[in-house]
Amino acid sequence: MSQGVSGVASGRWWGALRITLVLLWLLGAATTWWTAPRQQDHDRAGADVAAGRVVAYQWGDRWEMDRSPPWFGSATLWASGRHGPLFAWRTSDGRVHWTDTDRFGQVTTTGAVEQDSYSGPGAVGIAQELRAAGLEHRAGDLHGPVSAVGGAGVLLAVGALVVVVAGPAPVRGTRWYWFWLIFLSPYGLGLLLWTARERPWSRSAAAVAVRNPTAPRDRGVLGFGLGILASVLLGAVLLILHEALGDWWVPRPDA
């Protein structure tokens, strides 16, 4: 009887941990999507500045995407010279927007800012509006809310590593197989596959272990290859979806 009670308690513990991992993944994925930089036009940038909705902003000339573990990648705006032509800003709802200030309708320069410090008239116009609105001091990091995403990613990575290394022996793949698949698959998708198919999460995997404990398992080399392949294929799919659905649904500032 005591063994049965212990087994039920262990099952509940693993179930609670599984739910926690999935909830953390959902938090990270949703926050990453919400805060991803989305392109706007020059007029929208000026309107947000004039209305005081800009809580942080940056200048730069190129975007670079970082999708390395712990999975929830972020776009970084890099600057190598004068301010612009890209202007990115965060609003109070946590969303990040950006515009190419080289694409503008009409800008009147007033001499309120040092024009040589900016990449062109469009950037000068935004800088003038920032000064007029008293927002120049808000230059800085755009990714304040994303710190929660980084925390969720770290917890997921640590939790996954502990279970893969020290948890019950996997059935469908070796520990190395799941290690590589989890940590190489983009956006933590390998973690979702692991929690769906492998012991201690999957009852079917546990049943396989009971019926045939010596059954062959997927090896680490296969997990490494599948992780790399998933990164390449998902990158291509997201690029196609970005072109088909637009920046709102599939934001890719580096596209």
N, C-alpha and C positions, 0 to 999 in steps of 0.2 A: 504493500500500500504506500509506504513512504517513497518508493521509487516512482510510482505513478504520480504522486503529488509533486515530487521533484521535477519530473518530466514536464508536467503541466506548467509549473512555475518557470522552468527554463524556456519553454515555448512562448510564454507570455513575455518574458524578458526580451527574447529575440524579436518578437513581434513589435514590441514598443520601440526597440532600437531601429528596426526597419522603417517604421512610420516616421521616426525622427529624421532619419537620413533622407527619406523622400520629401518630407516637408522642408528641410533645409535646401534641398535641390530646387524645389519649387520657388522658395524665397529668392535664391540666387538667380534663377532663370528669369523670374518676373521682374526683379529689380534691374537686372542687366538689360532686359528689353526696354523697360520704362526709361532708363537713364541714358540709353544709347544716343549718340549725337545724330540729330536729324537736320537735314538741310532746309533752310528757309531763304526767302529773298531779302534783299537789302532793306526794303521798306519795313518788313517785320522786325528786323534788328533795330532800326531806328525807333519804331513804335514801342518796343519793349524797353529800350533805354529811356525814352521820354516819359514813359509811364512809371519808371522806377522799379520795373519787374526784374531787373538784372541783379542777381545777388552775387555773382562771380563771373569773371570773363577772362579770356586769354586771346592773345594774338599768335599766329603761326603761319607756316607756309606748306605744311603737309601733315597728313594723318598717317599714323602707323597703328596697326591692330596687334594686340598681344593676346593670344588665346592659349597661352601655356597654362599648365596646372596651377592653381586649382580650378581650372576649367572656365570660370566665368570671366571671359576676356573683356578688355576695355580698350577704347580707342584713345590714343595719346596724340595731342597736337604738339608738333615740334616746330621750333622757330630757329632759323639760322642766320637771320639778318635783321632787316627793318621790320616794324610791326606790320603784319599782314602778309599776303592779301586775305588770309582766312581770319575771320573773327568768330569766336565761339563764346556762348554765354549760357549760364544756368539760371533758370527762373525759380521762384519760391516753391513750386510744386516738385522740384527735383529733376525736371527735364532739362536736357542739354540740347541746344540748337547751334547751328553755325551757318555762316553765309560767306560767299566769296565776294569780297568788297570790290573786286575788279568788274563785277557785273552790277552796274547801278544805272539808274535813269539819269538823274541830274543832281549834282551836289554843288552847293555854294560854299567855297572856302572863305573863312573870315580872318585867318591869321591867328586864331586863338590857340593853336597848337603848332609845334615845330614840324612843318610839313616834310622836311627831309628825313624825319624819323619813321615815316610811314611809306608803305609800298605804292600808294597812288591816291588819287582824289577820293575814291570810295572809302578807303581806310581813314583818310583825314576827316571826312564827313562824320563817320561814326565816332572818332576821337573827339571831335567838337561837341557832339551830342552828349557823350559821356561827361565831358567837363561841364557843360551847361546844366546837366542833371545832377551834378555833384557825386558822380559814381566812379570817379577815377581811382579811388582808394579800394575798389572792389576787385581789382586785378588779382588773380591768384588761381588756386587749384579749382578745377571744375568738378572734381569727382568726390565731393563731400559725402553724399549719400551712398556712394559705392563702397565705402569702408565696411558697411554691413555685408555687402556681397563678398568682400575679401574674407571677412570673418566666417561666413557660412561656408565658403570654399575650403578654408583651412580645417574647419571642424569635419567637413565631409572627407577630406583627404586623410586626416588622422584616424577618423572612425573606420574608413574603408581599409586603411593599412593595418590597423590593429586586428580587424576581423579576418582579413586575408592571411596574415602571418600567424596569428595566435588562435584563431577561431577553429571551429570544426573543419576537418579535412574536406575540401571540395570534392565533388563527385563528377561533374561534367567536364571540368578542366582542372589542371594543376594550379597550385598557388601562383606560380610564375605566369601562367596563362592569364589568370584574372588580374594579376598585378599590372601586366602590360596593357591589357585591354581597358582596364579602368583608368589608368593614368595617361594613356595616349589618345583615347577617344575624345573628341572635342565636346565641350559643354557638359562633361560628366555623363554622357550617354552610356558609356560602358558600365558605370555604377548602376544605372537603371536596369540594364540587361542582367547584371550580376544579381541584383535583388529579386529579379523575376525568375531566374533560371537555376540558381545555385543554392545548395545547402549553406547555412541553416534557414534560408528564407523560403525555399521552395519545397513543398511536401512531396512533389513528384521526384525531385532530386534525392530526398531522403529515402524514398521508397526504392529507388535504383540502388542506393548504397546497401540497403538491406538485402535485396534480391541478388546482386552481383557485385560484391565489394572489390573484385579485381578487374572490373570492366575498364577498357582503355579510356584515357582522358585526353582532352585537347592539351597540347604542349605549349610551353612558353614562346617558342618561335612563331607559332600560329597566332597567339595573342598579340605579339609584337607586330606582325604583318597586318592583322586585321585592324589594329589601332591606327597604323599609318594610313591604310586604305580608307578607313572611315574619315580621317581628317581631310584627305584629298577629295573624296566624293562629297562630303558635306559642304566643303568650301565651294565646290562647283554648283551644287544644288542651291545654296544660299545666293550665289551670284545670279543664277537664273531667276530665282524668286524675286530678288531685288529688282531686276529689270522688268519682271512681269507685274509685280504688285506695288512697287514704288517704295520710297524711302520710309514712309510711315510704318508699314507693316514689317519690312525687312531692312532696317537701317544699316548701311555700309558706307561710312564716310570715305573709305579708301577705294571704293569701287570705281 
